Amino acid sequence: MSIIFATMKSLRIIIPAIIACLLWGSAFAVAKTAFEYVPPVLLSGMRFTLAGLLLIPVMAAMKVDLREALKHWPFMLLFAFMQTFMQYGLFFMGLNKVPAATSAIIIGAGPLFVAIMAHLTLKDDKMTLRKALSIILGISGVVFISLAKGEMAANGPQFWLGVALLVTSNLVGSYTNIMVVKKREYNISPIALTSFANFTGGLLLILTSFLFEKPDVGPLPGMVYGQLLWLALIPAAGFSIWYTLLQKPGVKVSELNMWKFVVPVSGVLLSWIIVRGERPDVISVLGILVITASLLLLQLPERYFRRNGSK
């Protein structure tokens, strides 16, 4: 009964976290077709810039005090540079250098990076046996899903450069989560922070695309505009929810990020539904079950593990 009560008490955190992760997971299936018409960095810049703009009427409707938020503009500018430009710029540069399965595993290991960084930088968010076992299970599930998607063979120096870029992207993403937690006292509106970070970082990505990708994009099919709108709604809503949760007192950044194991699960489920030729397979289903077990393990009270000798 105590386990059920503890879980019910946490639903105000768990349900929004799952919604945000389901949104992020849907990006993979939608972006797959959009990439056929728009280069990846340019598409990313367009979606984030539009995401920032979409939140302006939301802020107006919610009467967000922009002047108060912009008092912390140095932090917001640094956050935009790190969270949108650096994290996603490194992600797309690394993505083109490694097999899809390898990149999925590295990005899927994000909760481990966050947990380690939180353990080193935050006094009230240390690594525990329960958390470590849950992370190991979660990463194992991601590995199963990734193995079902393709090979992981190394292809020389470019492969290892890609791995380094993706790992750095993970580290940057972990650090931005820590940034939000450490600046809770600023009380910046999560929607204002998301809008500013998306819009500013998106513009930097577009500039980077014109410098390095040199895109030659002609007229786009109508469906691509609909896909771009959905791809923009994902970070607008997803990050607004996520930063709201991170700013809540008592929320541990490492445990919240454990729910990001839902992202590959939602991604593969939506791919089976949306993408032609994608269908369920035994290894992917096993991966989903292992990830489910990891998240259930995370809900167990810590005292059950202390009885077995953990501290």
LUMZADREN-39029 format. One record per residue (C-alpha): residue number from 1; x, y, z; residue in three letters. Coordinates in pm, 1 decimal, m for minus. Last residue first. Example, Ala and Ser with C-alpha at 12.3 -4.5 7.8 and 13.67 -1.06 7.14 Angstrom:
<atoms>
<atom pos="2" x="1367.0" y="m106.0" z="714.0" code="Ser"/>
<atom pos="1" x="1230.0" y="m450.0" z="780.0" code="Ala"/>
</atoms>
This chain:
<atoms>
<atom pos="311" x="2343.7" y="359.3" z="199.5" code="Lys"/>
<atom pos="310" x="2284.5" y="22.1" z="49.8" code="Ser"/>
<atom pos="309" x="2293.5" y="m283.2" z="275.0" code="Gly"/>
<atom pos="308" x="1996.3" y="m488.4" z="168.3" code="Asn"/>
<atom pos="307" x="1765.0" y="m311.5" z="406.8" code="Arg"/>
<atom pos="306" x="1875.3" y="14.6" z="247.8" code="Arg"/>
<atom pos="305" x="1731.5" y="m107.9" z="m82.4" code="Phe"/>
<atom pos="304" x="1377.2" y="m141.9" z="46.1" code="Tyr"/>
<atom pos="303" x="1419.8" y="194.0" z="222.0" code="Arg"/>
<atom pos="302" x="1457.9" y="374.1" z="m110.8" code="Glu"/>
<atom pos="301" x="1087.5" y="335.3" z="m184.3" code="Pro"/>
<atom pos="300" x="1010.3" y="157.4" z="m512.4" code="Leu"/>
<atom pos="299" x="901.0" y="393.7" z="m791.3" code="Gln"/>
<atom pos="298" x="1235.5" y="370.1" z="m975.3" code="Leu"/>
<atom pos="297" x="1184.4" y="m5.5" z="m1009.6" code="Leu"/>
<atom pos="296" x="866.2" y="62.4" z="m1207.7" code="Leu"/>
<atom pos="295" x="1065.5" y="285.4" z="m1441.8" code="Leu"/>
<atom pos="294" x="1330.9" y="17.9" z="m1493.4" code="Ser"/>
<atom pos="293" x="1066.5" y="m250.9" z="m1552.1" code="Ala"/>
<atom pos="292" x="903.7" y="m40.2" z="m1824.4" code="Thr"/>
<atom pos="291" x="1245.6" y="3.7" z="m1986.2" code="Ile"/>
<atom pos="290" x="1290.6" y="m377.1" z="m1984.1" code="Val"/>
<atom pos="289" x="944.6" y="m427.3" z="m2139.4" code="Leu"/>
<atom pos="288" x="1017.3" y="m174.4" z="m2415.1" code="Ile"/>
<atom pos="287" x="1350.0" y="m343.5" z="m2491.5" code="Gly"/>
<atom pos="286" x="1180.1" y="m684.0" z="m2514.0" code="Leu"/>
<atom pos="285" x="929.9" y="m536.5" z="m2762.4" code="Val"/>
<atom pos="284" x="1218.9" y="m399.3" z="m2967.9" code="Ser"/>
<atom pos="283" x="1397.0" y="m737.8" z="m2968.8" code="Ile"/>
<atom pos="282" x="1081.0" y="m932.5" z="m3066.4" code="Val"/>
<atom pos="281" x="985.8" y="m716.0" z="m3362.2" code="Asp"/>
<atom pos="280" x="706.5" y="m466.2" z="m3425.8" code="Pro"/>
<atom pos="279" x="673.3" y="m312.3" z="m3775.3" code="Arg"/>
<atom pos="278" x="823.6" y="m26.8" z="m3976.4" code="Glu"/>
<atom pos="277" x="774.1" y="m58.0" z="m4352.9" code="Gly"/>
<atom pos="276" x="583.0" y="268.7" z="m4389.0" code="Arg"/>
<atom pos="275" x="639.5" y="503.9" z="m4097.3" code="Val"/>
<atom pos="274" x="331.1" y="609.7" z="m3899.6" code="Ile"/>
<atom pos="273" x="215.2" y="330.5" z="m3664.9" code="Ile"/>
<atom pos="272" x="536.5" y="130.3" z="m3619.2" code="Trp"/>
<atom pos="271" x="729.5" y="458.8" z="m3608.1" code="Ser"/>
<atom pos="270" x="491.0" y="581.7" z="m3338.2" code="Leu"/>
<atom pos="269" x="577.3" y="281.8" z="m3118.3" code="Leu"/>
<atom pos="268" x="951.6" y="323.4" z="m3186.4" code="Val"/>
<atom pos="267" x="952.9" y="690.6" z="m3088.5" code="Gly"/>
<atom pos="266" x="726.6" y="638.5" z="m2787.8" code="Ser"/>
<atom pos="265" x="971.2" y="379.5" z="m2650.8" code="Val"/>
<atom pos="264" x="1275.0" y="586.5" z="m2745.8" code="Pro"/>
<atom pos="263" x="1131.0" y="884.5" z="m2548.4" code="Val"/>
<atom pos="262" x="1001.7" y="685.6" z="m2246.8" code="Val"/>
<atom pos="261" x="1362.6" y="644.9" z="m2125.7" code="Phe"/>
<atom pos="260" x="1333.8" y="1019.8" z="m2073.5" code="Lys"/>
<atom pos="259" x="1144.0" y="932.7" z="m1755.3" code="Trp"/>
<atom pos="258" x="1478.6" y="882.5" z="m1583.4" code="Met"/>
<atom pos="257" x="1533.3" y="1254.5" z="m1633.2" code="Asn"/>
<atom pos="256" x="1295.2" y="1329.7" z="m1345.7" code="Leu"/>
<atom pos="255" x="1495.8" y="1101.8" z="m1117.8" code="Glu"/>
<atom pos="254" x="1824.9" y="1277.9" z="m1193.0" code="Ser"/>
<atom pos="253" x="1675.5" y="1628.8" z="m1171.2" code="Val"/>
<atom pos="252" x="1533.0" y="1566.9" z="m826.7" code="Lys"/>
<atom pos="251" x="1204.8" y="1749.1" z="m770.9" code="Val"/>
<atom pos="250" x="1182.9" y="1873.2" z="m411.4" code="Gly"/>
<atom pos="249" x="1094.0" y="2229.4" z="m501.1" code="Pro"/>
<atom pos="248" x="937.7" y="2262.0" z="m849.1" code="Lys"/>
<atom pos="247" x="1166.6" y="2439.6" z="m1096.5" code="Gln"/>
<atom pos="246" x="1255.7" y="2119.5" z="m1281.0" code="Leu"/>
<atom pos="245" x="885.5" y="2043.7" z="m1334.9" code="Leu"/>
<atom pos="244" x="816.4" y="2382.1" z="m1497.5" code="Thr"/>
<atom pos="243" x="1134.0" y="2338.4" z="m1703.0" code="Tyr"/>
<atom pos="242" x="1002.4" y="2008.3" z="m1840.3" code="Trp"/>
<atom pos="241" x="650.8" y="2131.4" z="m1919.9" code="Ile"/>
<atom pos="240" x="778.0" y="2435.6" z="m2111.4" code="Ser"/>
<atom pos="239" x="1039.8" y="2209.9" z="m2273.8" code="Phe"/>
<atom pos="238" x="776.7" y="1974.8" z="m2414.1" code="Gly"/>
<atom pos="237" x="520.1" y="2237.3" z="m2518.2" code="Ala"/>
<atom pos="236" x="742.7" y="2460.5" z="m2730.2" code="Ala"/>
<atom pos="235" x="983.3" y="2175.5" z="m2807.8" code="Pro"/>
<atom pos="234" x="701.0" y="1964.4" z="m2962.5" code="Ile"/>
<atom pos="233" x="496.7" y="2250.4" z="m3112.9" code="Leu"/>
<atom pos="232" x="781.7" y="2330.3" z="m3351.7" code="Ala"/>
<atom pos="231" x="799.1" y="1973.9" z="m3490.3" code="Leu"/>
<atom pos="230" x="420.2" y="1984.9" z="m3530.0" code="Trp"/>
<atom pos="229" x="440.3" y="2308.5" z="m3731.2" code="Leu"/>
<atom pos="228" x="728.0" y="2171.1" z="m3938.9" code="Leu"/>
<atom pos="227" x="525.6" y="1858.0" z="m4015.7" code="Gln"/>
<atom pos="226" x="232.9" y="2070.0" z="m4133.8" code="Gly"/>
<atom pos="225" x="469.0" y="2274.1" z="m4349.6" code="Tyr"/>
<atom pos="224" x="616.3" y="1950.7" z="m4489.1" code="Val"/>
<atom pos="223" x="265.7" y="1827.8" z="m4582.9" code="Met"/>
<atom pos="222" x="222.7" y="2120.2" z="m4822.8" code="Gly"/>
<atom pos="221" x="515.1" y="2009.3" z="m5037.3" code="Pro"/>
<atom pos="220" x="813.4" y="2247.9" z="m5021.8" code="Leu"/>
<atom pos="219" x="922.6" y="2502.7" z="m5281.6" code="Pro"/>
<atom pos="218" x="1304.2" y="2502.2" z="m5316.2" code="Gly"/>
<atom pos="217" x="1570.8" y="2452.8" z="m5051.9" code="Val"/>
<atom pos="216" x="1934.1" y="2495.3" z="m5150.9" code="Asp"/>
<atom pos="215" x="2106.2" y="2472.3" z="m4813.9" code="Pro"/>
<atom pos="214" x="2465.8" y="2588.8" z="m4764.8" code="Lys"/>
<atom pos="213" x="2516.5" y="2322.2" z="m4495.8" code="Glu"/>
<atom pos="212" x="2806.8" y="2508.9" z="m4335.1" code="Phe"/>
<atom pos="211" x="2739.6" y="2884.5" z="m4326.9" code="Leu"/>
<atom pos="210" x="2369.2" y="2874.4" z="m4413.4" code="Phe"/>
<atom pos="209" x="2315.2" y="2598.6" z="m4156.1" code="Ser"/>
<atom pos="208" x="2506.8" y="2787.2" z="m3887.2" code="Thr"/>
<atom pos="207" x="2284.4" y="3093.0" z="m3938.8" code="Leu"/>
<atom pos="206" x="1975.9" y="2871.9" z="m3906.2" code="Ile"/>
<atom pos="205" x="2118.8" y="2714.3" z="m3589.2" code="Leu"/>
<atom pos="204" x="2186.3" y="3058.0" z="m3437.7" code="Leu"/>
<atom pos="203" x="1829.1" y="3164.8" z="m3515.6" code="Leu"/>
<atom pos="202" x="1698.2" y="2850.7" z="m3345.1" code="Gly"/>
<atom pos="201" x="1907.9" y="2916.5" z="m3033.7" code="Gly"/>
<atom pos="200" x="1750.8" y="3261.1" z="m2996.8" code="Thr"/>
<atom pos="199" x="1393.8" y="3144.2" z="m3061.7" code="Phe"/>
<atom pos="198" x="1411.4" y="2820.4" z="m2861.9" code="Asn"/>
<atom pos="197" x="1594.5" y="2968.5" z="m2562.9" code="Ala"/>
<atom pos="196" x="1372.5" y="3278.0" z="m2543.1" code="Phe"/>
<atom pos="195" x="1049.0" y="3081.6" z="m2578.4" code="Ser"/>
<atom pos="194" x="1156.6" y="2813.9" z="m2329.6" code="Thr"/>
<atom pos="193" x="1268.8" y="3069.2" z="m2068.4" code="Leu"/>
<atom pos="192" x="947.1" y="3269.1" z="m2111.7" code="Ala"/>
<atom pos="191" x="740.2" y="2950.5" z="m2076.1" code="Ile"/>
<atom pos="190" x="936.3" y="2837.9" z="m1769.8" code="Pro"/>
<atom pos="189" x="873.1" y="3180.7" z="m1608.5" code="Ser"/>
<atom pos="188" x="1194.4" y="3274.5" z="m1429.2" code="Ile"/>
<atom pos="187" x="1182.4" y="3221.8" z="m1051.9" code="Asn"/>
<atom pos="186" x="1543.3" y="3338.9" z="m1014.2" code="Tyr"/>
<atom pos="185" x="1560.2" y="3125.0" z="m698.1" code="Glu"/>
<atom pos="184" x="1530.7" y="2812.4" z="m911.1" code="Arg"/>
<atom pos="183" x="1867.3" y="2898.1" z="m1065.6" code="Lys"/>
<atom pos="182" x="2050.7" y="2580.0" z="m959.2" code="Lys"/>
<atom pos="181" x="1767.9" y="2358.8" z="m1088.9" code="Val"/>
<atom pos="180" x="1759.5" y="2530.2" z="m1429.3" code="Val"/>
<atom pos="179" x="2138.2" y="2509.2" z="m1468.5" code="Met"/>
<atom pos="178" x="2138.2" y="2138.4" z="m1371.3" code="Ile"/>
<atom pos="177" x="1904.8" y="2066.0" z="m1661.5" code="Asn"/>
<atom pos="176" x="2133.2" y="2269.8" z="m1888.3" code="Thr"/>
<atom pos="175" x="2430.1" y="2061.9" z="m1768.8" code="Tyr"/>
<atom pos="174" x="2267.5" y="1735.8" z="m1872.0" code="Ser"/>
<atom pos="173" x="2201.3" y="1868.8" z="m2221.9" code="Gly"/>
<atom pos="172" x="2563.2" y="1982.7" z="m2250.6" code="Val"/>
<atom pos="171" x="2686.1" y="1640.2" z="m2137.5" code="Leu"/>
<atom pos="170" x="2457.5" y="1464.0" z="m2385.2" code="Asn"/>
<atom pos="169" x="2578.0" y="1686.3" z="m2670.4" code="Ser"/>
<atom pos="168" x="2935.8" y="1609.9" z="m2563.8" code="Thr"/>
<atom pos="167" x="2858.1" y="1237.1" z="m2587.6" code="Val"/>
<atom pos="166" x="2707.7" y="1293.4" z="m2932.8" code="Leu"/>
<atom pos="165" x="3011.9" y="1488.5" z="m3054.1" code="Leu"/>
<atom pos="164" x="3257.0" y="1231.5" z="m2915.5" code="Ala"/>
<atom pos="163" x="3063.8" y="945.3" z="m3080.9" code="Val"/>
<atom pos="162" x="3068.8" y="1132.3" z="m3411.5" code="Gly"/>
<atom pos="161" x="3443.8" y="1186.3" z="m3385.4" code="Leu"/>
<atom pos="160" x="3478.6" y="814.6" z="m3310.1" code="Trp"/>
<atom pos="159" x="3285.0" y="725.6" z="m3626.2" code="Phe"/>
<atom pos="158" x="3476.9" y="975.8" z="m3837.3" code="Gln"/>
<atom pos="157" x="3806.5" y="820.7" z="m3721.5" code="Pro"/>
<atom pos="156" x="3721.2" y="469.7" z="m3846.5" code="Gly"/>
<atom pos="155" x="3388.5" y="307.4" z="m3934.7" code="Asn"/>
<atom pos="154" x="3271.6" y="150.8" z="m3608.0" code="Ala"/>
<atom pos="153" x="2997.5" y="m112.6" z="m3636.7" code="Ala"/>
<atom pos="152" x="2664.4" y="m48.6" z="m3461.8" code="Met"/>
<atom pos="151" x="2421.8" y="m218.4" z="m3700.0" code="Glu"/>
<atom pos="150" x="2051.7" y="m152.0" z="m3734.9" code="Gly"/>
<atom pos="149" x="1715.2" y="m71.3" z="m3578.6" code="Lys"/>
<atom pos="148" x="1663.9" y="m383.9" z="m3366.4" code="Ala"/>
<atom pos="147" x="1993.4" y="m318.8" z="m3192.3" code="Leu"/>
<atom pos="146" x="1862.2" y="25.6" z="m3093.6" code="Ser"/>
<atom pos="145" x="1554.7" y="m115.4" z="m2920.2" code="Ile"/>
<atom pos="144" x="1766.1" y="m368.3" z="m2727.5" code="Phe"/>
<atom pos="143" x="2024.1" y="m102.6" z="m2635.5" code="Val"/>
<atom pos="142" x="1749.2" y="132.9" z="m2511.7" code="Val"/>
<atom pos="141" x="1620.0" y="m145.6" z="m2286.9" code="Gly"/>
<atom pos="140" x="1967.7" y="m201.8" z="m2145.0" code="Ser"/>
<atom pos="139" x="1993.3" y="174.6" z="m2083.4" code="Ile"/>
<atom pos="138" x="1674.2" y="157.6" z="m1876.6" code="Gly"/>
<atom pos="137" x="1787.5" y="m147.1" z="m1679.1" code="Leu"/>
<atom pos="136" x="2120.8" y="16.0" z="m1593.6" code="Ile"/>
<atom pos="135" x="1941.8" y="340.4" z="m1500.2" code="Ile"/>
<atom pos="134" x="1700.1" y="158.0" z="m1268.9" code="Ser"/>
<atom pos="133" x="1984.4" y="m29.1" z="m1100.9" code="Leu"/>
<atom pos="132" x="2174.8" y="297.3" z="m1045.0" code="Ala"/>
<atom pos="131" x="1867.4" y="475.8" z="m908.0" code="Lys"/>
<atom pos="130" x="1786.2" y="201.9" z="m660.3" code="Arg"/>
<atom pos="129" x="2151.6" y="174.1" z="m552.7" code="Leu"/>
<atom pos="128" x="2172.6" y="548.7" z="m494.1" code="Thr"/>
<atom pos="127" x="2344.6" y="835.8" z="m677.2" code="Met"/>
<atom pos="126" x="2315.2" y="1170.7" z="m498.7" code="Lys"/>
<atom pos="125" x="2062.2" y="1447.4" z="m558.6" code="Asp"/>
<atom pos="124" x="2046.7" y="1662.7" z="m244.0" code="Asp"/>
<atom pos="123" x="2397.2" y="1813.0" z="m253.9" code="Lys"/>
<atom pos="122" x="2396.5" y="1890.0" z="m628.1" code="Leu"/>
<atom pos="121" x="2714.2" y="1908.9" z="m840.5" code="Thr"/>
<atom pos="120" x="2880.3" y="1565.4" z="m852.6" code="Leu"/>
<atom pos="119" x="2569.1" y="1349.3" z="m802.2" code="His"/>
<atom pos="118" x="2374.1" y="1573.4" z="m1041.6" code="Ala"/>
<atom pos="117" x="2642.0" y="1525.1" z="m1308.7" code="Met"/>
<atom pos="116" x="2635.5" y="1147.1" z="m1261.6" code="Ile"/>
<atom pos="115" x="2255.2" y="1133.5" z="m1271.6" code="Ala"/>
<atom pos="114" x="2237.0" y="1360.1" z="m1577.5" code="Val"/>
<atom pos="113" x="2488.3" y="1150.0" z="m1772.7" code="Phe"/>
<atom pos="112" x="2301.5" y="830.7" z="m1678.3" code="Leu"/>
<atom pos="111" x="1966.9" y="983.8" z="m1780.6" code="Pro"/>
<atom pos="110" x="2116.4" y="1066.2" z="m2124.8" code="Gly"/>
<atom pos="109" x="2195.6" y="702.8" z="m2208.6" code="Ala"/>
<atom pos="108" x="1931.3" y="715.0" z="m2482.3" code="Gly"/>
<atom pos="107" x="2144.8" y="971.6" z="m2666.4" code="Ile"/>
<atom pos="106" x="2437.7" y="729.3" z="m2676.8" code="Ile"/>
<atom pos="105" x="2217.1" y="427.1" z="m2754.4" code="Ile"/>
<atom pos="104" x="2027.1" y="602.4" z="m3033.0" code="Ala"/>
<atom pos="103" x="2351.2" y="731.4" z="m3186.4" code="Ser"/>
<atom pos="102" x="2491.6" y="379.3" z="m3203.7" code="Thr"/>
<atom pos="101" x="2176.3" y="234.3" z="m3359.9" code="Ala"/>
<atom pos="100" x="2159.9" y="512.6" z="m3620.5" code="Ala"/>
<atom pos="99" x="2513.4" y="443.8" z="m3742.1" code="Pro"/>
<atom pos="98" x="2767.3" y="719.9" z="m3670.4" code="Val"/>
<atom pos="97" x="2892.1" y="1028.7" z="m3854.5" code="Lys"/>
<atom pos="96" x="2570.5" y="1206.9" z="m3958.2" code="Asn"/>
<atom pos="95" x="2430.2" y="1203.0" z="m3604.6" code="Leu"/>
<atom pos="94" x="2740.3" y="1367.7" z="m3461.6" code="Gly"/>
<atom pos="93" x="2685.0" y="1695.9" z="m3646.0" code="Met"/>
<atom pos="92" x="2314.4" y="1680.1" z="m3566.2" code="Phe"/>
<atom pos="91" x="2370.2" y="1630.3" z="m3192.4" code="Phe"/>
<atom pos="90" x="2648.2" y="1887.3" z="m3169.7" code="Leu"/>
<atom pos="89" x="2414.8" y="2152.9" z="m3312.0" code="Gly"/>
<atom pos="88" x="2131.6" y="2026.6" z="m3091.2" code="Tyr"/>
<atom pos="87" x="2321.2" y="2063.0" z="m2764.7" code="Gln"/>
<atom pos="86" x="2518.6" y="2373.1" z="m2862.8" code="Met"/>
<atom pos="85" x="2240.5" y="2582.6" z="m3018.5" code="Phe"/>
<atom pos="84" x="1936.2" y="2485.4" z="m2813.3" code="Thr"/>
<atom pos="83" x="2049.2" y="2420.5" z="m2456.2" code="Gln"/>
<atom pos="82" x="2389.8" y="2587.6" z="m2443.3" code="Met"/>
<atom pos="81" x="2330.9" y="2907.3" z="m2641.8" code="Phe"/>
<atom pos="80" x="1978.0" y="2949.1" z="m2508.5" code="Ala"/>
<atom pos="79" x="2101.2" y="2894.8" z="m2149.3" code="Phe"/>
<atom pos="78" x="2377.5" y="3150.1" z="m2192.0" code="Leu"/>
<atom pos="77" x="2121.3" y="3399.8" z="m2323.6" code="Leu"/>
<atom pos="76" x="1878.3" y="3321.3" z="m2040.5" code="Met"/>
<atom pos="75" x="2151.4" y="3362.3" z="m1777.7" code="Phe"/>
<atom pos="74" x="2256.4" y="3699.3" z="m1922.2" code="Pro"/>
<atom pos="73" x="1886.4" y="3795.7" z="m1963.3" code="Trp"/>
<atom pos="72" x="1801.3" y="3761.9" z="m1592.9" code="His"/>
<atom pos="71" x="1611.1" y="4091.0" z="m1576.1" code="Lys"/>
<atom pos="70" x="1441.3" y="3953.2" z="m1887.4" code="Leu"/>
<atom pos="69" x="1206.7" y="3742.8" z="m1672.4" code="Ala"/>
<atom pos="68" x="1077.0" y="4044.2" z="m1479.3" code="Glu"/>
<atom pos="67" x="1021.7" y="4240.9" z="m1797.0" code="Arg"/>
<atom pos="66" x="847.7" y="3942.1" z="m1953.2" code="Leu"/>
<atom pos="65" x="582.7" y="3923.7" z="m1679.9" code="Asp"/>
<atom pos="64" x="371.3" y="3634.5" z="m1810.0" code="Val"/>
<atom pos="63" x="8.9" y="3737.1" z="m1853.4" code="Lys"/>
<atom pos="62" x="m106.0" y="3380.1" z="m1924.9" code="Met"/>
<atom pos="61" x="m271.8" y="3489.9" z="m2250.1" code="Ala"/>
<atom pos="60" x="30.3" y="3701.8" z="m2343.8" code="Ala"/>
<atom pos="59" x="270.5" y="3419.0" z="m2263.3" code="Met"/>
<atom pos="58" x="65.9" y="3182.0" z="m2480.3" code="Val"/>
<atom pos="57" x="58.7" y="3443.6" z="m2758.7" code="Pro"/>
<atom pos="56" x="443.8" y="3449.4" z="m2749.1" code="Ile"/>
<atom pos="55" x="483.9" y="3069.9" z="m2722.0" code="Leu"/>
<atom pos="54" x="440.5" y="3010.0" z="m3095.3" code="Leu"/>
<atom pos="53" x="730.7" y="3246.5" z="m3169.4" code="Leu"/>
<atom pos="52" x="980.1" y="3039.3" z="m2969.4" code="Gly"/>
<atom pos="51" x="860.8" y="2719.4" z="m3137.7" code="Ala"/>
<atom pos="50" x="899.8" y="2885.7" z="m3479.1" code="Leu"/>
<atom pos="49" x="1265.8" y="2956.3" z="m3403.6" code="Thr"/>
<atom pos="48" x="1307.7" y="2601.6" z="m3271.2" code="Phe"/>
<atom pos="47" x="1148.6" y="2439.0" z="m3577.8" code="Arg"/>
<atom pos="46" x="1340.2" y="2651.9" z="m3827.7" code="Met"/>
<atom pos="45" x="1674.6" y="2590.3" z="m3658.0" code="Gly"/>
<atom pos="44" x="1615.4" y="2215.1" z="m3649.1" code="Ser"/>
<atom pos="43" x="1513.5" y="2211.5" z="m4015.0" code="Leu"/>
<atom pos="42" x="1825.9" y="2410.5" z="m4103.9" code="Leu"/>
<atom pos="41" x="2046.1" y="2171.0" z="m3904.0" code="Val"/>
<atom pos="40" x="1883.6" y="1865.4" z="m4064.5" code="Pro"/>
<atom pos="39" x="1876.3" y="1975.0" z="m4432.2" code="Pro"/>
<atom pos="38" x="1516.4" y="2024.2" z="m4562.4" code="Val"/>
<atom pos="37" x="1326.9" y="1811.7" z="m4819.5" code="Tyr"/>
<atom pos="36" x="1400.0" y="1448.1" z="m4730.3" code="Glu"/>
<atom pos="35" x="1459.1" y="1554.3" z="m4369.1" code="Phe"/>
<atom pos="34" x="1082.8" y="1621.2" z="m4341.2" code="Ala"/>
<atom pos="33" x="1011.9" y="1249.5" z="m4390.8" code="Thr"/>
<atom pos="32" x="1214.2" y="1127.0" z="m4091.7" code="Lys"/>
<atom pos="31" x="1126.6" y="1439.2" z="m3891.5" code="Ala"/>
<atom pos="30" x="775.7" y="1308.0" z="m3819.0" code="Val"/>
<atom pos="29" x="887.6" y="964.3" z="m3692.9" code="Ala"/>
<atom pos="28" x="1167.5" y="1102.5" z="m3476.2" code="Phe"/>
<atom pos="27" x="969.0" y="1398.0" z="m3340.2" code="Ala"/>
<atom pos="26" x="701.3" y="1175.0" z="m3182.1" code="Ser"/>
<atom pos="25" x="943.3" y="1075.4" z="m2906.2" code="Gly"/>
<atom pos="24" x="975.3" y="1436.2" z="m2791.6" code="Trp"/>
<atom pos="23" x="596.6" y="1461.9" z="m2747.6" code="Leu"/>
<atom pos="22" x="579.9" y="1130.1" z="m2561.4" code="Leu"/>
<atom pos="21" x="861.9" y="1254.9" z="m2337.7" code="Cys"/>
<atom pos="20" x="671.7" y="1573.8" z="m2249.9" code="Ala"/>
<atom pos="19" x="354.4" y="1374.9" z="m2175.4" code="Ile"/>
<atom pos="18" x="552.8" y="1130.2" z="m1958.6" code="Ile"/>
<atom pos="17" x="696.8" y="1416.8" z="m1753.8" code="Ala"/>
<atom pos="16" x="349.6" y="1574.2" z="m1717.1" code="Pro"/>
<atom pos="15" x="213.9" y="1240.8" z="m1580.5" code="Ile"/>
<atom pos="14" x="507.8" y="1167.4" z="m1348.0" code="Ile"/>
<atom pos="13" x="523.9" y="1499.4" z="m1163.5" code="Ile"/>
<atom pos="12" x="161.4" y="1534.9" z="m1054.5" code="Arg"/>
<atom pos="11" x="153.3" y="1154.1" z="m1032.3" code="Leu"/>
<atom pos="10" x="405.0" y="1154.9" z="m746.8" code="Ser"/>
<atom pos="9" x="151.8" y="1123.8" z="m464.4" code="Lys"/>
<atom pos="8" x="m15.2" y="836.3" z="m644.9" code="Met"/>
<atom pos="7" x="321.9" y="658.1" z="m663.3" code="Thr"/>
<atom pos="6" x="389.5" y="707.0" z="m292.8" code="Ala"/>
<atom pos="5" x="42.5" y="578.1" z="m205.4" code="Phe"/>
<atom pos="4" x="82.3" y="270.6" z="m427.2" code="Ile"/>
<atom pos="3" x="423.3" y="190.3" z="m272.3" code="Ile"/>
<atom pos="2" x="283.1" y="239.5" z="78.9" code="Ser"/>
<atom pos="1" x="0.0" y="0.0" z="0.0" code="Met"/>
</atoms>
